[in-house]
Amino acid sequence: MADAEVKPQRKDLPVEQARAELSRHFSEYRGSEYAEGWAKLWSQGDFLPWDRFAPSPALADTLVNHVELVGHALVEENGEKRRKRALVPGCGRGVDVLLLESFGYDVVGLEYAEGAFKAAQEYAAEHAKEYPVHDEKVGKGSRKFVRGDFYKDEWLVDAGLEKDTKFDLIYDYTNLLQMEHLSHPGVEIKYNDAGSVMMNPFAPDSPNALERVGHWHPADTHKVGKDADGNVEDYIAVWRHH
Ligand SMILES: C[S@@+](CC[C@H](N)C(=O)[O-])C[C@H]1O[C@@H](n2cnc3c(N)ncnc32)[C@H](O)[C@@H]1O
């Protein structure tokens, strides 16, 4: 099958300029309209600077080299083995959904933008074969792309799941899960005009806060997460419930 049409990108901008352009774009979408800003970019389709058509090397590194923290895709429950459920909120083209599926997870890729939802389905139809089973003993999981807003619960039903469904693994490379949301669940987090979190870093954790159990530079990451000499600047952070 021929590749689905991908529009030539408006500008092949250096990273700093692309960030500035994104920041200018999102200055027109405040608060609850923020997700609409993403939807607009996907519908225009010619300025998607985060879209790399390849899964995150940092996620692959974590799944292979940090099993002590994230475990395997199969878990024993009530004497039976089941596949872990994974969620990729704001999955974009869905590349990390395919990676987790190849590692054996049952994955939900959630997207607000219709353009991204379509792009993910088309990409998976054409490229899933490029994501072979990682471990024959574990096998392949499943994938489902769902449209919805991460901050509301309706999409769980669309995904065929109960409203109180818990995921075993949530992977975010999109800033949807600012760390402050994890240490202060249910608390409104304020942002300044530059999009930075305005929160006292020494504020005590809120009830039901997750705890951070790992924080490191991954062995590899996308080029945008490296300095000019190729040193990895990105971090992986792993959080879990107490
Ligand atoms: C920077 S992109 C990252 C996409 C993908 N994770 C990747 O690494 O290529 C952020 C994505 O999150 C989606 N998004 C933003 N807000 C969302 C929300 N509230 N619910 C679901 N998806 C959202 C956007 O449509 C966009 O595709």
The ligand as an ORCA input file, in Angstrom:
! r2SCAN-3c Opt
* xyz 0 1
  C       3.410     17.331     21.046
  S       2.164     16.270     20.374
  C       2.930     14.715     20.751
  C       2.371     13.551     19.990
  C       3.036     12.202     20.295
  N       2.958     11.837     21.694
  C       4.475     12.203     19.847
  O       5.383     12.117     20.715
  O       4.710     12.298     18.641
  C       0.839     16.410     21.568
  C      -0.405     15.645     21.159
  O      -1.344     15.644     22.239
  C      -2.647     15.817     21.692
  N      -3.466     16.416     22.773
  C      -3.334     17.666     23.303
  N      -4.212     17.865     24.296
  C      -4.939     16.709     24.411
  C      -5.991     16.296     25.288
  N      -6.496     17.113     26.225
  N      -6.477     15.042     25.141
  C      -5.970     14.207     24.194
  N      -4.981     14.546     23.326
  C      -4.453     15.794     23.439
  C      -2.445     16.730     20.504
  O      -3.503     16.635     19.551
  C      -1.114     16.261     19.955
  O      -1.253     15.296     18.948
*
